[in-house]
């Protein structure tokens, strides 16, 4: 039996939070290579619009080869130029998608780099003193019980069956503050790759090899399971429909040109296949079709940069249509850690004495609550900072097991210490049950008045911490929920977006009403149960509303599974993470607002690009249609408002612009349209002005500039 711990520490940084420049050199070369790999027919046909361009490129390449033999429908140089730019159009579309995918793959590689091969101590029986043997972490099976001690890396995902300890999850979440994990609660889930800082845990493995949370994250980041969203499917159908319409138009124009040329007797007046293909490609919505996949992939990538894993693009896009947000009170609307707001002394104890004792007992408590007690005592009574070494005190740190902290220091002359024993003053601060056990263990009793105060404080939604000096209870410190700064403004912003905010809490109605009014939520539900949450979501959904919710406990799992957008906390239980369609690695419920914003940004980006794609076809009509029929109908020359130098230059300029605009819009597709909390009608008007009018104006300028360059080069 080996006792060697071969676990390797992980870097104190989250790979999900590492962002890459838009056109990072490390991404460009693979994206260029992938752009050519995606020329395979089995890949191209998945995008019907670009598949038509792909077929047109092959057709014109064939016509160019034919023209080189002296039998072409247009000059070989012209056919070659058009064919070349059609190939560029296809390659640019492939490049946009490959670049978006490359950013996800880079994040997946960073995640894969955090995964180290560790060795687990597998127990032969499920108790700490049982014999154990080492097994590589990638060979663990679901059901194995492993012993994890301070300094060990947790080898796989699992549920704690015994023990409580502090865990460093920075390798996964990027947060440096350790978290407490313990058996029997909503914090009993542990993730493979994190590291134990103190104490020990017995963990039952819940993942098979290759199926851990980290493995699933890597798979999702790589986009292996990405599916098109309903809106994306609808848009694809629209684009295919437009392509079919333009295909029929082009075929009709070919027949019409044949008739017109014969009727007018103009030699060479009929439109050639090269020109018809160029017309079809320019009229089809190639811009949005080329960038559609990149927009979807980039939407998921933006979620990853926020340290949120979405199981599919559906979840991201659904967030953009959410109109009801259900938010937990604690940690979402209020600070995750409560702050000291009052000292309530016992009979015969003055408040200053209680504050001083609470401050000393909290010096060894490094939790946010402990620090708030020290800060509140200094603020209220101007107490000076205390150095435990100067006092000769022994610190008693806060642990998840004892649920209290304190100091042992030399007793004063009126100490109750027995003769012949070292005189020690034991100051303790902690949960009421822990202090009761401590006091009774020293032969004291827990006063009834303090029990009453504890109950009163708890009923109004605050947290009571009891302070004791030896066997004597001094009083209670009240910790209260503090509404987060700026949260009221954020809810007002959501209200302007047409989203209703509902606070859900297990607190009593009085506490819930107070917090709801202070935070500015639209509604609240108090004393909720898992059944209440589930019913509430279903009620909203029967009204035709899309509901988002955040949760971290097993009791949240039914509601998370029912919600349209379900953000589960990584620090929560395995049941919650499996029920949700998103997992927040930072376990920060306030990110639900960012999730909605990202979803809306995705929809706005797709809408903006679609508007631009349709609008920029107008300029191409004025460029190509006069060029097609000017020989047969000279009057159409009046439509050449851009003053393009020749029919061939006009056609080639339109084709070149059609290809280059894809490259120009890649940053917008990847970064997304800047999000603004505006109503749907206002956003529509804004997009029509910027991308609709812009889509009309930019091509006129772009095609004219390209025509000037082409004319000079020819």
C-alpha positions as CSV (number, residue, x, y, z in Angstrom):
1,X,0.0,0.0,0.0
2,X,1.5,3.3,-1.1
3,X,1.0,6.6,0.7
4,X,2.8,8.7,-1.8
5,X,0.8,11.7,-3.0
6,X,1.6,12.3,-6.7
7,X,-1.0,15.0,-7.2
8,X,0.3,18.0,-9.0
9,X,-0.9,21.6,-8.1
10,X,-2.7,23.5,-10.7
11,X,-2.1,27.1,-11.9
12,X,-4.0,29.7,-10.0
13,X,-5.8,31.0,-13.0
14,X,-8.9,30.2,-14.9
15,X,-8.3,29.3,-18.6
16,X,-11.9,30.3,-19.3
17,X,-11.1,33.9,-18.4
18,X,-8.1,34.2,-20.7
19,X,-9.2,36.2,-23.8
20,X,-7.4,36.3,-27.1
21,X,-7.1,39.3,-29.5
22,X,-9.6,39.3,-32.3
23,X,-6.9,38.3,-34.9
24,X,-4.3,36.6,-32.7
25,X,-1.5,35.2,-34.7
26,X,-1.9,31.9,-32.9
27,X,-5.4,31.6,-34.4
28,X,-4.9,33.0,-37.9
29,X,-2.7,30.2,-39.3
30,X,-5.0,27.3,-38.1
31,X,-8.0,29.3,-39.3
32,X,-6.5,29.8,-42.8
33,X,-5.7,26.1,-43.0
34,X,-9.2,25.2,-41.8
35,X,-10.7,27.5,-44.4
36,X,-9.3,25.3,-47.1
37,X,-10.2,22.1,-45.3
38,X,-13.8,23.3,-45.2
39,X,-13.9,23.3,-49.0
40,X,-14.9,19.6,-48.8
41,X,-18.4,19.2,-50.3
42,X,-19.7,17.3,-47.2
43,X,-19.0,20.5,-45.2
44,X,-20.1,23.0,-47.7
45,X,-23.6,21.6,-48.3
46,X,-24.5,22.3,-44.6
47,X,-24.7,26.0,-45.5
48,X,-27.1,26.0,-48.5
49,X,-26.5,29.6,-49.6
50,X,-22.7,29.3,-49.6
51,X,-23.1,25.9,-51.2
52,X,-24.6,27.7,-54.2
53,X,-21.6,30.0,-54.3
54,X,-19.3,26.9,-54.0
55,X,-21.0,25.3,-57.0
56,X,-20.8,28.6,-59.0
57,X,-17.1,28.8,-58.2
58,X,-16.5,25.2,-59.6
59,X,-18.7,26.0,-62.7
60,X,-16.8,29.2,-63.5
61,X,-13.4,27.5,-63.0
62,X,-14.5,24.9,-65.5
63,X,-15.6,27.7,-67.9
64,X,-12.3,29.4,-67.5
65,X,-10.4,26.2,-68.5
66,X,-12.8,26.0,-71.4
67,X,-12.1,29.6,-72.4
68,X,-8.4,29.1,-72.3
69,X,-8.9,26.6,-75.1
70,X,-10.6,29.3,-77.2
71,X,-14.3,28.5,-76.6
72,X,-15.6,30.6,-73.7
73,X,-18.8,32.7,-73.2
74,X,-16.6,35.6,-72.1
75,X,-12.9,36.5,-72.2
76,X,-10.8,34.1,-70.2
77,X,-9.3,36.8,-68.1
78,X,-12.7,38.1,-67.0
79,X,-14.0,34.6,-66.2
80,X,-10.8,33.9,-64.2
81,X,-11.2,37.1,-62.2
82,X,-14.8,36.4,-61.4
83,X,-14.1,32.7,-60.5
84,X,-11.2,33.7,-58.3
85,X,-13.3,36.1,-56.3
86,X,-16.1,33.6,-55.9
87,X,-13.5,31.2,-54.4
88,X,-12.4,34.0,-52.1
89,X,-16.0,34.5,-51.1
90,X,-16.3,30.9,-50.1
91,X,-12.9,30.9,-48.4
92,X,-13.7,34.1,-46.4
93,X,-16.9,32.5,-45.1
94,X,-14.9,29.4,-44.1
95,X,-12.3,31.6,-42.5
96,X,-14.9,33.5,-40.4
97,X,-16.3,30.2,-39.1
98,X,-12.8,28.7,-38.5
99,X,-11.7,31.8,-36.6
100,X,-14.7,31.6,-34.3
101,X,-14.2,27.9,-33.7
102,X,-10.5,28.5,-33.2
103,X,-11.1,30.7,-30.2
104,X,-13.2,28.0,-28.6
105,X,-10.5,25.4,-29.4
106,X,-7.9,27.6,-27.8
107,X,-9.9,27.8,-24.6
108,X,-10.4,24.0,-24.7
109,X,-6.6,23.5,-25.1
110,X,-6.1,25.8,-22.0
111,X,-8.6,23.7,-20.1
112,X,-7.0,20.5,-21.2
113,X,-3.7,21.9,-19.9
114,X,-5.1,22.2,-16.4
115,X,-5.9,18.5,-16.3
116,X,-3.1,16.7,-14.6
117,X,-2.8,13.0,-14.0
118,X,-3.2,12.5,-10.3
119,X,-3.2,9.4,-8.1
120,X,-6.2,8.7,-5.9
121,X,-6.3,7.0,-2.5
122,X,-9.1,4.4,-3.1
123,X,-10.5,3.1,0.2
124,X,-11.3,-0.6,0.5
125,X,-14.1,0.3,2.9
126,X,-16.0,3.7,3.1
127,X,-14.4,5.0,6.3
128,X,-11.3,7.0,6.9
129,X,-9.3,4.4,8.8
130,X,-9.8,1.7,6.1
131,X,-6.8,0.5,4.1
132,X,-6.3,2.3,0.8
133,X,-4.4,1.8,-2.5
134,X,-3.4,4.3,-5.2
135,X,-5.1,4.4,-8.6
136,X,-4.5,6.8,-11.4
137,X,-7.3,9.4,-11.6
138,X,-8.2,8.5,-15.1
139,X,-8.9,4.9,-14.1
140,X,-11.3,5.7,-11.3
141,X,-14.9,4.4,-11.7
142,X,-18.2,5.8,-10.4
143,X,-18.8,4.5,-6.9
144,X,-15.2,4.4,-5.8
145,X,-14.6,6.0,-2.4
146,X,-11.4,8.0,-2.1
147,X,-9.6,9.7,0.7
148,X,-8.4,13.3,0.0
149,X,-6.1,15.0,2.5
150,X,-4.7,18.5,2.7
151,X,-2.5,19.3,-0.3
152,X,-4.1,16.6,-2.5
153,X,-5.7,17.4,-5.8
154,X,-9.2,16.1,-6.0
155,X,-8.9,13.3,-8.6
156,X,-12.5,13.3,-10.0
157,X,-15.9,14.7,-9.7
158,X,-17.8,13.3,-6.6
159,X,-20.0,13.8,-3.6
160,X,-18.6,14.2,-0.1
161,X,-19.8,11.4,2.2
162,X,-17.8,12.5,5.2
163,X,-15.8,15.5,6.4
164,X,-15.6,19.2,5.8
165,X,-12.6,21.1,4.3
166,X,-11.5,24.2,2.5
167,X,-11.0,23.8,-1.3
168,X,-9.0,25.8,-3.7
169,X,-11.1,25.9,-6.9
170,X,-9.0,28.6,-8.7
171,X,-7.8,26.2,-11.4
172,X,-11.4,25.9,-12.6
173,X,-13.1,29.1,-11.6
174,X,-10.2,31.6,-11.4
175,X,-11.3,32.8,-8.0
176,X,-8.5,32.9,-5.4
177,X,-10.8,32.7,-2.3
178,X,-11.2,29.1,-1.1
179,X,-14.6,27.6,-0.5
180,X,-15.9,25.3,2.2
181,X,-17.1,21.9,1.0
182,X,-18.8,19.5,3.4
183,X,-21.0,16.4,3.4
184,X,-24.8,16.5,3.7
185,X,-25.7,19.8,2.2
186,X,-25.8,21.8,-1.0
187,X,-22.0,22.2,-0.9
188,X,-21.2,18.5,-1.0
189,X,-20.2,18.4,-4.6
190,X,-16.5,18.6,-5.6
191,X,-14.9,18.9,-9.0
192,X,-11.9,17.0,-10.3
193,X,-8.8,19.2,-10.7
194,X,-9.4,21.4,-7.6
195,X,-7.2,21.2,-4.6
196,X,-7.8,20.5,-0.9
197,X,-6.3,23.2,1.4
198,X,-7.1,21.8,4.8
199,X,-8.6,18.9,6.7
200,X,-9.7,15.8,4.9
201,X,-12.7,14.4,2.9
202,X,-14.1,11.1,1.9
203,X,-15.6,11.4,-1.6
204,X,-17.7,9.0,-3.6
205,X,-16.7,9.3,-7.3
206,X,-19.7,10.1,-9.5
207,X,-18.0,10.3,-12.9
208,X,-16.8,7.5,-15.2
209,X,-13.4,8.0,-16.9
210,X,-13.6,10.7,-19.5
211,X,-17.0,11.9,-18.3
212,X,-15.9,14.3,-15.5
213,X,-17.2,17.9,-15.4
214,X,-13.9,19.1,-16.9
215,X,-14.1,16.6,-19.7
216,X,-17.6,17.7,-20.5
217,X,-16.5,21.4,-20.4
218,X,-13.8,20.7,-22.9
219,X,-16.3,18.9,-25.2
220,X,-18.8,21.8,-25.0
221,X,-16.1,24.4,-25.5
222,X,-14.9,22.6,-28.7
223,X,-18.5,22.9,-29.9
224,X,-18.8,19.2,-30.6
225,X,-22.4,19.2,-29.5
226,X,-23.4,22.6,-30.8
227,X,-26.8,22.6,-32.6
228,X,-28.5,25.4,-34.5
229,X,-31.0,27.4,-32.5
230,X,-34.7,27.7,-33.6
231,X,-34.1,31.4,-34.7
232,X,-31.0,30.3,-36.6
233,X,-32.9,27.5,-38.3
234,X,-35.7,30.0,-39.2
235,X,-33.1,32.5,-40.6
236,X,-31.5,29.7,-42.6
237,X,-34.9,28.8,-44.1
238,X,-35.4,32.5,-45.0
239,X,-32.0,32.7,-46.6
240,X,-32.6,29.5,-48.6
241,X,-36.0,30.8,-49.7
242,X,-34.4,34.1,-50.9
243,X,-31.7,32.1,-52.7
244,X,-34.3,30.0,-54.6
245,X,-36.2,33.2,-55.6
246,X,-33.0,34.8,-57.0
247,X,-32.1,31.6,-58.7
248,X,-35.5,31.6,-60.5
249,X,-35.0,35.3,-61.3
250,X,-31.5,34.7,-62.8
251,X,-32.9,31.8,-64.9
252,X,-35.7,34.0,-66.1
253,X,-33.3,36.8,-67.0
254,X,-31.2,34.3,-69.1
255,X,-34.3,33.4,-71.1
256,X,-35.3,37.0,-71.4
257,X,-31.8,38.1,-72.5
258,X,-31.8,35.4,-75.3
259,X,-35.2,36.7,-76.6
260,X,-34.2,40.4,-76.3
261,X,-30.9,39.9,-78.1
262,X,-32.7,38.0,-81.0
263,X,-35.5,40.5,-81.2
264,X,-33.1,43.5,-81.3
265,X,-30.6,41.9,-83.5
266,X,-27.7,42.9,-81.2
267,X,-24.8,40.6,-81.7
268,X,-23.5,39.3,-78.3
269,X,-26.4,40.9,-76.4
270,X,-27.4,37.7,-74.6
271,X,-26.1,37.3,-71.1
272,X,-23.4,34.7,-70.6
273,X,-23.3,32.1,-67.9
274,X,-20.3,33.8,-66.1
275,X,-22.3,37.0,-65.8
276,X,-25.4,35.2,-64.6
277,X,-23.5,33.3,-61.9
278,X,-21.9,36.6,-60.8
279,X,-25.4,38.2,-60.6
280,X,-26.8,35.3,-58.6
281,X,-24.0,35.4,-56.1
282,X,-24.3,39.1,-55.6
283,X,-28.0,39.1,-55.2
284,X,-28.1,36.2,-52.7
285,X,-27.8,37.0,-49.0
286,X,-24.3,35.8,-49.0
287,X,-23.0,38.2,-46.3
288,X,-25.2,36.9,-43.5
289,X,-25.0,33.4,-44.8
290,X,-21.2,33.5,-44.6
291,X,-21.2,34.9,-41.1
292,X,-24.2,33.1,-39.6
293,X,-22.3,30.1,-38.2
294,X,-19.5,32.4,-36.9
295,X,-22.1,34.5,-35.0
296,X,-23.5,31.4,-33.3
297,X,-20.1,30.1,-32.3
298,X,-18.9,33.5,-31.1
299,X,-22.0,33.8,-28.9
300,X,-21.0,30.7,-27.0
301,X,-17.4,31.9,-26.9
302,X,-18.5,35.2,-25.3
303,X,-20.3,33.1,-22.6
304,X,-17.1,31.1,-22.1
305,X,-15.1,34.3,-21.6
306,X,-17.6,35.2,-18.9
307,X,-16.7,31.9,-17.3
308,X,-20.1,30.4,-18.1
309,X,-20.4,27.0,-19.9
310,X,-23.5,26.7,-22.1
311,X,-24.6,23.2,-23.1
312,X,-25.6,24.5,-26.5
313,X,-26.3,27.6,-28.5
314,X,-30.0,27.1,-27.8
315,X,-29.5,28.2,-24.2
316,X,-27.6,31.3,-25.2
317,X,-30.1,32.4,-27.7
318,X,-33.1,31.6,-25.4
319,X,-31.6,34.0,-22.9
320,X,-32.1,36.8,-25.4
321,X,-35.9,36.2,-25.4
322,X,-36.3,35.9,-21.6
323,X,-38.9,38.2,-20.1
324,X,-39.0,36.9,-16.5
325,X,-36.0,36.5,-14.2
326,X,-36.2,34.5,-11.0
327,X,-33.4,35.4,-8.6
328,X,-32.5,34.1,-5.2
329,X,-32.1,36.7,-2.6
330,X,-28.9,35.7,-0.8
331,X,-25.8,36.1,-3.0
332,X,-27.8,37.5,-5.9
333,X,-29.6,40.6,-4.7
334,X,-27.8,40.8,-1.4
335,X,-24.1,40.2,-0.7
336,X,-23.2,36.6,-0.5
337,X,-21.7,37.2,2.9
338,X,-23.7,39.0,5.5
339,X,-22.3,41.9,7.4
340,X,-22.4,42.8,11.1
341,X,-24.9,45.5,11.8
342,X,-25.7,45.3,15.6
343,X,-24.3,44.1,18.9
344,X,-27.0,42.8,21.3
345,X,-25.6,42.3,24.8
346,X,-26.9,40.0,27.4
347,X,-28.2,41.3,30.7
348,X,-25.4,42.8,32.8
349,X,-23.1,43.2,29.8
350,X,-22.4,46.5,28.2
351,X,-22.3,46.8,24.4
352,X,-18.6,47.9,24.4
353,X,-17.5,44.8,26.3
354,X,-19.5,42.6,23.8
355,X,-17.9,44.4,20.8
356,X,-14.4,44.0,22.2
357,X,-14.9,40.3,22.9
358,X,-16.5,39.8,19.4
359,X,-13.5,41.6,17.8
360,X,-10.9,39.4,19.5
361,X,-12.8,36.2,18.8
362,X,-13.1,37.2,15.1
363,X,-9.4,37.8,14.5
364,X,-8.9,34.2,13.7
365,X,-12.0,34.1,11.4
366,X,-10.8,34.8,7.9
367,X,-14.3,34.5,6.4
368,X,-16.1,37.6,5.1
369,X,-18.5,37.5,8.1
370,X,-15.6,37.3,10.5
371,X,-13.9,40.3,8.9
372,X,-17.1,42.3,9.0
373,X,-17.4,41.8,12.8
374,X,-13.9,43.2,13.3
375,X,-14.6,46.1,11.0
376,X,-18.0,46.9,12.6
377,X,-16.5,46.9,16.1
378,X,-13.7,49.2,15.0
379,X,-16.2,51.5,13.3
380,X,-18.7,51.7,16.1
381,X,-16.4,51.9,19.1
382,X,-13.2,53.1,17.5
383,X,-11.4,50.0,18.8
384,X,-7.8,49.8,18.0
385,X,-6.3,47.0,16.0
386,X,-5.0,44.1,18.1
387,X,-2.0,41.9,17.5
388,X,-2.5,38.4,18.9
389,X,1.2,37.8,19.3
390,X,1.6,40.9,21.4
391,X,-1.2,39.6,23.6
392,X,0.4,36.2,23.8
393,X,-2.9,34.7,22.6
394,X,-3.5,31.4,20.9
395,X,-5.7,31.7,17.8
396,X,-8.6,29.3,17.3
397,X,-9.3,29.5,13.6
398,X,-12.8,29.2,12.2
399,X,-13.4,25.8,10.6
400,X,-16.4,24.3,8.9
401,X,-16.3,21.5,11.5
402,X,-16.5,23.6,14.6
403,X,-18.4,26.6,13.1
404,X,-16.8,29.0,15.5
405,X,-13.6,30.9,16.0
406,X,-11.8,32.6,19.0
407,X,-8.7,33.1,21.0
408,X,-7.2,31.7,24.2
409,X,-5.4,34.3,26.2
410,X,-4.2,34.9,29.8
411,X,-7.1,35.3,32.1
412,X,-7.7,38.4,34.3
413,X,-7.6,38.3,38.0
414,X,-11.3,37.6,38.3
415,X,-11.0,34.5,36.2
416,X,-13.0,31.5,37.1
417,X,-10.0,29.2,36.5
418,X,-9.5,26.5,39.2
419,X,-6.5,26.5,41.5
420,X,-3.5,24.8,40.2
421,X,-4.6,25.1,36.6
422,X,-3.3,27.6,34.0
423,X,-5.5,30.6,33.9
424,X,-6.9,31.0,30.3
425,X,-9.6,33.3,29.0
426,X,-11.5,31.5,26.2
427,X,-13.2,33.9,23.9
428,X,-15.5,32.3,21.3
429,X,-17.8,33.6,18.6
430,X,-19.9,31.4,16.3
431,X,-23.2,29.7,15.5
432,X,-25.7,29.5,18.4
433,X,-25.6,25.7,18.5
434,X,-21.8,25.6,18.5
435,X,-21.5,28.2,21.3
436,X,-24.2,26.4,23.3
437,X,-22.2,23.1,23.1
438,X,-19.0,25.0,24.0
439,X,-20.5,26.8,27.0
440,X,-22.2,23.7,28.4
441,X,-18.9,21.7,27.9
442,X,-17.3,24.2,30.3
443,X,-20.0,23.7,32.8
444,X,-22.0,26.8,32.0
445,X,-25.6,27.3,30.7
446,X,-27.1,29.0,27.7
447,X,-29.3,31.8,28.9
448,X,-33.0,31.7,27.8
449,X,-32.9,35.4,27.0
450,X,-30.1,34.8,24.5
451,X,-32.1,31.9,22.9
452,X,-35.0,34.4,22.5
453,X,-32.7,37.0,20.9
454,X,-31.3,34.4,18.6
455,X,-34.8,33.4,17.5
456,X,-35.9,37.0,17.0
457,X,-32.8,37.8,14.9
458,X,-33.3,34.7,12.8
459,X,-37.0,35.4,12.2
460,X,-36.3,38.8,10.6
461,X,-33.9,37.1,8.2
462,X,-30.6,38.0,9.8
463,X,-27.9,35.6,11.1
464,X,-27.3,35.5,14.8
465,X,-23.7,34.8,16.0
466,X,-23.3,34.3,19.8
467,X,-20.2,35.5,21.7
468,X,-19.0,33.8,24.9
469,X,-16.2,34.5,27.4
470,X,-15.5,31.1,28.8
471,X,-18.7,29.7,30.2
472,X,-20.4,33.0,30.1
473,X,-22.5,34.2,27.2
474,X,-21.9,37.9,26.5
475,X,-24.5,38.5,23.7
476,X,-25.3,38.3,20.0
477,X,-23.9,39.8,16.9
478,X,-26.4,40.3,14.2
479,X,-25.4,39.7,10.6
480,X,-27.7,41.2,8.0
481,X,-28.2,40.9,4.3
482,X,-26.8,44.0,2.5
483,X,-28.4,44.8,-0.8
484,X,-25.6,45.1,-3.4
485,X,-24.5,48.5,-4.7
486,X,-26.0,49.3,-8.0
487,X,-28.4,46.3,-8.0
488,X,-31.5,48.6,-8.1
489,X,-30.1,50.3,-11.2
490,X,-29.6,47.0,-12.9
491,X,-33.2,46.0,-12.2
492,X,-34.3,49.3,-13.6
493,X,-32.3,48.5,-16.7
494,X,-33.9,45.1,-17.0
495,X,-37.3,46.8,-16.6
496,X,-36.6,49.1,-19.6
497,X,-35.8,45.9,-21.5
498,X,-39.2,44.6,-20.7
499,X,-38.0,41.9,-18.3
500,X,-39.8,41.3,-15.0
501,X,-37.6,40.5,-12.0
502,X,-38.9,38.3,-9.3
503,X,-37.0,37.7,-6.0
504,X,-37.5,34.2,-4.5
505,X,-36.5,33.5,-0.9
506,X,-37.1,31.1,1.9
507,X,-37.2,34.1,4.3
508,X,-40.4,35.2,6.0
509,X,-42.6,37.7,4.2
510,X,-41.5,40.7,6.4
511,X,-37.8,40.2,5.5
512,X,-38.6,39.5,1.9
513,X,-40.7,42.6,1.5
514,X,-38.0,44.8,3.1
515,X,-35.3,43.5,0.8
516,X,-37.5,43.6,-2.3
517,X,-38.4,47.2,-1.7
518,X,-34.8,48.2,-1.1
519,X,-33.6,46.3,-4.2
520,X,-36.3,47.5,-6.5
521,X,-37.5,44.1,-7.9
522,X,-40.8,44.0,-9.6
523,X,-42.2,41.2,-7.4
524,X,-41.1,38.7,-4.7
525,X,-42.1,35.3,-3.3
526,X,-41.4,34.5,0.3
527,X,-41.1,31.2,2.1
528,X,-40.7,29.3,-1.2
529,X,-40.2,25.6,-1.4
530,X,-39.0,23.5,-4.3
531,X,-42.6,22.8,-5.2
532,X,-43.4,26.5,-5.1
533,X,-40.5,27.4,-7.4
534,X,-41.5,24.7,-9.9
535,X,-45.2,25.9,-9.9
536,X,-44.2,29.5,-10.3
537,X,-42.1,28.8,-13.4
538,X,-44.9,26.7,-14.9
539,X,-47.4,29.4,-14.3
540,X,-45.3,32.0,-16.1
541,X,-44.7,29.6,-19.0
542,X,-48.4,28.8,-19.4
543,X,-48.7,32.6,-20.0
544,X,-46.3,32.3,-22.9
545,X,-43.4,33.8,-21.1
546,X,-39.7,32.7,-21.2
547,X,-38.3,32.2,-17.7
548,X,-34.7,32.3,-16.5
549,X,-33.6,31.1,-13.1
550,X,-30.4,30.6,-11.1
551,X,-29.8,27.9,-8.5
552,X,-27.2,25.8,-6.7
553,X,-28.9,23.3,-4.5
554,X,-30.5,19.9,-5.1
555,X,-33.8,21.5,-4.1
556,X,-33.4,23.8,-7.1
557,X,-33.0,21.0,-9.6
558,X,-36.7,20.5,-10.5
559,X,-37.1,24.3,-11.2
560,X,-33.8,24.5,-13.1
561,X,-34.9,21.6,-15.3
562,X,-38.2,23.4,-16.0
563,X,-36.8,26.9,-16.7
564,X,-36.0,28.0,-20.2
565,X,-32.7,29.3,-19.2
566,X,-31.2,27.6,-16.1
567,X,-27.9,28.9,-14.7
568,X,-26.5,26.4,-12.2
569,X,-23.7,27.3,-9.9
570,X,-20.5,25.3,-10.1
571,X,-20.2,25.4,-6.3
572,X,-23.6,23.7,-6.1
573,X,-24.6,20.1,-6.2
574,X,-24.2,17.7,-9.1
575,X,-28.0,17.5,-9.4
576,X,-28.3,21.3,-9.9
577,X,-25.5,21.3,-12.5
578,X,-27.0,18.5,-14.5
579,X,-30.5,20.1,-14.4
580,X,-29.3,23.5,-15.7
581,X,-28.4,24.3,-19.3
582,X,-25.6,26.6,-18.2
583,X,-23.0,26.3,-15.5
584,X,-21.3,29.4,-14.0
585,X,-17.8,28.4,-13.0
586,X,-17.5,31.5,-10.7
587,X,-20.7,30.5,-8.9
588,X,-21.9,34.1,-9.1
589,X,-25.7,34.3,-9.5
590,X,-25.7,37.9,-10.5
591,X,-24.3,36.8,-13.9
592,X,-27.8,35.9,-14.9
593,X,-28.1,39.5,-16.0
594,X,-25.0,39.1,-18.2
595,X,-26.4,35.9,-19.6
596,X,-29.5,37.7,-20.8
597,X,-27.4,40.6,-22.2
598,X,-25.2,38.1,-24.1
599,X,-28.3,36.4,-25.5
600,X,-29.8,39.7,-26.6
601,X,-26.5,40.7,-28.1
602,X,-26.4,37.5,-30.1
603,X,-29.9,38.2,-31.5
604,X,-29.0,41.9,-32.2
605,X,-25.8,40.9,-34.0
606,X,-27.6,38.4,-36.2
607,X,-30.4,40.9,-36.9
608,X,-27.9,43.7,-37.7
609,X,-26.0,41.5,-40.2
610,X,-29.2,40.3,-41.8
611,X,-30.4,43.9,-42.3
612,X,-27.0,44.9,-43.7
613,X,-26.9,41.9,-46.0
614,X,-30.3,42.5,-47.5
615,X,-29.8,46.3,-47.8
616,X,-26.4,46.1,-49.6
617,X,-28.0,44.2,-52.5
618,X,-29.6,47.5,-53.7
619,X,-26.2,49.0,-54.8
620,X,-25.5,45.7,-56.7
621,X,-28.7,46.2,-58.8
622,X,-27.4,49.6,-59.9
623,X,-24.0,48.1,-60.7
624,X,-24.9,44.8,-62.5
625,X,-28.3,45.3,-64.1
626,X,-27.2,48.2,-66.4
627,X,-24.1,46.2,-67.3
628,X,-26.3,43.2,-68.3
629,X,-28.7,44.9,-70.6
630,X,-27.0,48.2,-71.7
631,X,-26.0,46.6,-75.0
632,X,-29.6,45.6,-75.8
633,X,-31.3,48.5,-74.1
634,X,-29.0,51.6,-74.0
635,X,-31.6,53.5,-72.0
636,X,-30.6,51.4,-69.0
637,X,-27.4,53.3,-68.9
638,X,-29.2,55.9,-66.8
639,X,-29.2,53.5,-63.9
640,X,-25.4,53.6,-63.9
641,X,-25.5,56.3,-61.2
642,X,-22.1,55.3,-59.8
643,X,-20.5,56.0,-63.2
644,X,-18.8,52.6,-63.4
645,X,-16.3,52.5,-66.2
646,X,-17.5,49.4,-68.1
647,X,-19.9,46.5,-67.9
648,X,-17.1,44.0,-67.1
649,X,-15.6,46.3,-64.5
650,X,-19.1,46.9,-62.9
651,X,-19.7,43.1,-62.6
652,X,-16.2,42.4,-61.3
653,X,-16.4,45.3,-58.8
654,X,-19.7,44.0,-57.4
655,X,-18.3,40.5,-57.0
656,X,-15.1,41.8,-55.3
657,X,-17.1,43.9,-52.9
658,X,-19.4,41.0,-52.1
659,X,-16.3,39.0,-51.0
660,X,-14.4,41.7,-49.1
661,X,-17.4,42.8,-47.1
662,X,-17.4,39.4,-45.4
663,X,-13.9,39.9,-44.2
664,X,-14.7,43.4,-43.1
665,X,-17.7,42.2,-41.0
666,X,-15.8,39.3,-39.2
667,X,-14.9,41.5,-36.2
668,X,-18.5,42.5,-35.8
669,X,-19.7,38.9,-36.0
670,X,-17.1,37.7,-33.4
671,X,-17.4,40.6,-31.0
672,X,-21.1,41.3,-31.5
673,X,-23.1,44.4,-31.7
674,X,-22.6,46.6,-28.7
675,X,-25.4,45.9,-26.2
676,X,-27.7,48.6,-25.0
677,X,-30.6,48.2,-22.6
678,X,-33.2,49.6,-25.0
679,X,-36.7,48.4,-25.9
680,X,-37.4,46.2,-28.9
681,X,-39.0,48.9,-31.0
682,X,-36.2,51.4,-30.3
683,X,-33.5,48.7,-31.1
684,X,-35.3,47.9,-34.4
685,X,-35.3,51.6,-35.4
686,X,-31.7,52.0,-34.4
687,X,-30.6,48.9,-36.3
688,X,-32.5,50.0,-39.4
689,X,-30.8,53.4,-39.3
690,X,-27.3,52.1,-38.7
691,X,-27.2,48.8,-40.6
692,X,-30.1,49.4,-43.0
693,X,-29.1,52.8,-44.2
694,X,-25.4,51.9,-43.8
695,X,-26.1,48.8,-45.9
696,X,-27.5,51.0,-48.6
697,X,-24.7,53.6,-48.5
698,X,-21.5,51.6,-48.0
699,X,-21.8,49.4,-51.1
700,X,-22.2,52.4,-53.4
701,X,-18.9,53.8,-52.1
702,X,-17.2,50.5,-51.9
703,X,-18.1,49.3,-55.4
704,X,-17.1,52.7,-56.9
705,X,-13.7,52.6,-55.3
706,X,-13.1,49.1,-56.4
707,X,-14.2,50.0,-59.9
708,X,-11.6,52.8,-60.0
709,X,-8.8,50.3,-58.9
710,X,-10.0,47.7,-61.4
711,X,-10.1,50.2,-64.2
712,X,-6.5,51.3,-63.5
713,X,-5.3,47.8,-63.3
714,X,-6.9,46.6,-66.6
